[in-house]
């Protein structure tokens, strides 16, 4: 008779254990990508920094760089900007970006307000380039090697901890 009462509690404690592990130990910023180790898919986007120029996958070769996918309507992207500016100014790592489904006028106003850490900004108005990269949402940041291959994908806000423990050590090894 007691077994009928003990088994549900035992199952409940096991489920709580799984929930606890997922809440406190899951690495949500490290989502596996099938593109790790692969070259970037070819793309050509209008460069919002220079309206008569284009941003292509070829801009991401010959140097280790970051590719950041963001949008003006993304609250987390606003939080991330100070870190991206710090990376540009203190570490001198080139940061390129793809602006996801935005209005160019909104982008210019946003950059004036928060700052512009980007070498080039690809205008992905249709969202196709982001889809080709497998973007789940904004912001997402990729480490790109000198051959234009994706080496790492960071999902979510890029903060000091992720920079110090993962991205910067990887970039130093590659440089």
Secondary structure, DSSP 8 states (H G I E B T S, - for coil): -HHHHHHHHHHHHHHHHHHHHHHHH--TT----TTTTSB----EEEESSSTTSEEEGGGGSSS-EEEEEE-TT-HHHHHHHHHHHHIIIII--EEEEEEES--HHHHHHHHHHH----S-EEEESSSHHHHHHT--SS-EEEEE-TTSBEEEEEES---HHHIIIIIHHHHHHH-
